[in-house]
Amino acid sequence: MVPFRITFRTGVSLFEQVVYASKKAMVSGQLRPGDPFPSVRALSKELKINPNTAHKIVAHLVNEGLLETRPGLGTVVAVLPDSTSKERTQLLGHEIEELVVEAKRLGIGLEEMLSSITAHWQRLTSDDPTGAGNTTQKSAAKPAPKPQDGGKKEQ
């Protein structure tokens, strides 16, 4: 059985959707370090996806360090290595830039974007019984100062 929910959407590759759903399950606490991850065969059968796609998903998550294979146990959720806050934030640099570019393209202002991010953050961490993420939540909800030009200069 697959330990996370996924509703496939058209226009986005199955690979990307399953990788995202897996990561979301890990950060929300649905999947914890040491928890078993479905085998390629189980993933393929349960999600009704090609076994090659399932293998690619598992291999990708192993290469990212999110899963590890243990002899006799199979594939399990990995314990994430300790890193500084700055190192973890730098890993999202490209994604944050894409988000900002897309928000500006759609005419979404900083306040609205921060509000949306805060709402998503709270939704993902509200189910987290460990409270992980709640300390960062306070700083994420704090709006950044507005630029003097109202943010219109870069649009």
Residue pairs with C-beta under 8 A, 6 or more apart in sequence:
1 38
1 42
1 46
2 38
2 42
2 43
2 46
2 47
3 25
3 30
3 31
3 35
3 37
3 38
4 21
4 22
4 24
4 25
4 30
4 31
5 21
6 17
6 18
6 21
6 47
8 14
8 17
9 17
14 47
14 49
14 53
15 53
15 56
15 57
15 60
18 43
18 47
18 49
18 53
18 54
18 57
19 57
19 60
19 61
22 31
22 37
22 57
22 61
22 66
23 61
23 66
24 30
24 124
25 31
26 66
26 77
27 124
27 133
28 124
28 125
28 127
28 128
29 127
29 128
29 129
29 130
29 132
30 127
31 37
31 77
32 77
33 76
33 77
33 78
33 79
33 80
34 76
34 77
34 79
35 76
35 77
36 73
36 74
36 75
36 76
37 58
37 61
37 67
37 74
37 75
37 76
37 77
38 46
38 75
39 58
39 74
39 75
40 51
40 54
40 55
40 58
41 51
41 54
43 49
43 54
43 57
43 58
44 50
44 51
44 53
44 54
47 54
58 67
58 75
61 67
62 68
62 69
62 75
65 78
65 80
65 81
66 77
66 78
66 80
67 75
67 76
67 77
67 78
68 75
68 76
68 78
69 75
69 76
70 76
99 113
100 113
103 113
104 154
104 155
107 155
108 116
109 151
110 143
110 144
110 146
110 151
111 143
111 146
114 140
114 141
114 143
114 144
117 140
118 137
118 140
118 141
121 133
121 137
121 140
121 141
122 137
124 133
125 132
125 133
125 134
125 137
128 134
147 153
